[in-house]
């Protein structure tokens, strides 16, 4: 693949597109003129002439729709925390990639992992599921290289989404989090969407890699003399 992917190359599929990072990602690609197909267990609030939404569960391969469109970019974003983590976060990523990503027309795949895959600082099955996403990303990168396509992942740390309101709106917990975060902030969902767009569209040579976007939390260390 020697050129930047354009809207004429095919549709962008985004899983978990009904909210948070997924919704922001769908809107980011729509802003650039791409046709976007969203997949989520919930309905979507996005209303755009270039957006189509399917209600499906990524953990159930049989529920994934036939799209009737060429897919140039696949964004595996669908995820849960604390319930069916491995089935949705890892198995769902595998199901969707097998269905839409391992094809000659694919140009780029971006998987959404997590900073916890690097640190282990999360719920056990969530951490394991996201660690699996990192390993699977490397595997898929080798698989799709024959098509000239890339496959990378982005690992967000804290992100300002509704999912994280239990700690964002709890001052004691939020203050503790900020103590451990060198840049003293969390990313917005729009910033993560920008990273996903970069990995899929701007990037043309990096593959099988993970980008950690956590405001320095994973690399924080204290030196005592």
N, C-alpha and C positions, 0 to 999 in steps of 0.2 A: 504494500500500500504506500504509494509515493505522494498522494495528495491528501489534503485535508478533507474530511468527510463533509459532504454538503447535504442539504435537505432532499435533494434529488436521488441520493443513494439508497434511501429506504427509511422506514419508520424507526422511531426510538421507543423501545418497550421499557416501562418503569413499573416495577412491582412495589407494593406498599404505597400507591400513589394517592391515597385519599387524605393524607395529612403529613405533617412534619417534614422531614427531609425529602420524602417521596413527592409530595405535592410541590415543594419548592423546586425540585429537580425537573418535574414535568413542565412547570411554568418557565424555567430557565431555557429549556430546549424550545418551547413554543415561542419565546421571545426571539429566538434566532431563526425562526421560520420552519422548524422541523414539524413533521407530523408525529404525534405522540400517542401511544397506546398505553393506558394505565390498567393495572391489574391490582385488585385489592378485595378483601373480604367485605369491605364497606363501600357504599356508593361514594362518588366523588362530587365535590362542589365546583370543580373546574368546568367552566362553560366557554368553549372555544371551538371555532370551526375546524381546527386541525387536531382536536382531541377526541379520542374514543375511549370509553371505559368499559371494562369487563369485571363483573363480580365473580371472583374465584378464590380458592384457597390454595396457595402455592405448595402446601404440604401434601395436597392430594393431586397427584399427577393427572388423574383422570378428569379433574375439574378444569384443567387449563384449556382455554378456548383455542380453536383454530382461527388464526388472525386474518388469513386471506391477504396478507401483505408481506412484502420483503422487509426483513428486519436488518438494519445496519448497525444499530447500537442497542445493547441490552444493559440495563441497570438493575441489578439484583439488590433491592433495598428492603423488601418486606422483612419485618422482624418483630419478635415479641420478647418480653422479659418476664420470666417467672412462671410461664405456662407454655408447655409444648415447645420450649426453646430449640431443642435439637431438631425436632420435626419441622418447624417453620424456618428457623434461621439457617440451618445447614442443609437438611434434606430438601427444603423448599428451593434453596439456591441451586442445588443439583438438578431438581426436577425442571425448573424453568430454563436452566442452561441447556439441558439435553433437548428440551422442546424447541427453543428458539435460537440458541446461541451456537450450537455445533453444526453450522451450515456454511456453505461456501460464500454466501452473500454477507456474512457478518463482518463488520469492520472493527468493532470495539466492544468489549465487555468490561463493566465496572461493578465490582462487588462491594457492598458496604459491610465492613467488618466492625471492629471496635478497638479502642485503646486497651480494653480489658484483655484482648487476645495477646497483648504484649506484657501486661503486668500481672494478670491473674486476679486483679482486684475487682471482683464482681461476684454475682451469684454463680454457683458451680456450673450448672448446665448452660447458662448464658455464656460464660467464659469459654467453656468447651466448644460450644457451637460456633462462636466467632473465631476461635483458634482453628477450627476445621475449615472455616471460610478462607483463612489465609493459606492453608495448605492446598485447598481446592483451587484457589486462584492460580497458584504456580502450576498445578496440573493442567488446568484449562489453557493457560498461556502456551504451553507446549502443544496442546491439541490444535489450537486455532492459528498457530504460527504458519501452518501450511497454507492458510488462506490469506496470509499477509495481515492478519488481524492481531490486535493486542488484547490482553486481559490483565487488569490491575485491580487493586482494592484501595479503598480509603478507610482509615480507622479513626473515626471521631472520638474525642474524649467527651467532656460535657457539652451538650448542645441545648440551646434555649428552645425547648419544645414542650408541649402539653404533657408529654410522657414524664418529664422530669419535674413537674410542678411540686410533687411531694417534698423535694429538697429545696427547690428554688424559693418556695414560700415558707420555709421553716428556717428562721434567722440563725438559730444555733448551728444547724447542719450546714447552711450556706456559708457561714463565716468559717467553719472548719474546712470546707472545700476550698475556699479562697486562700486559706493559709497554705494549702498544699499545691496551689496553682501559681507558678511564677508570674504569669502575665495577668493574674487577678481578674480573669474574665472567662466566660464560655463563648464558644462560637455560636453564630446564628445559623439557622437552617439554610438560609440563602448562601452563606459562605461555604457550607459543605456542598451545596448544589453547584457552586462555582468550581470547586475542586473536582467534582464528578464530571462536569462539562470539560474542564481542562484535560482530565485523564482520557476522556473519550474522543474529544475533537481536536484539541491543540496538540496533544502528545501524539507522536507517530513512531517513536523508537523505543520507549520504555515499555517493558512487558514483564509480567510475573512478579511485580513489585507491589509494596504497600506504602501508602503515604499516611503518616501519623499526624493528625491535626488535633492537638490536645492542650494547646497553650502552655506546653512545657511540663505538664503534670507527670508524665511517665518518666521524664529524665531528671526530675527533681531529686537532689541528694544533699545531705547536710554534712559538711566537713567540720569535725571537732578537733581542735588543736590543743 
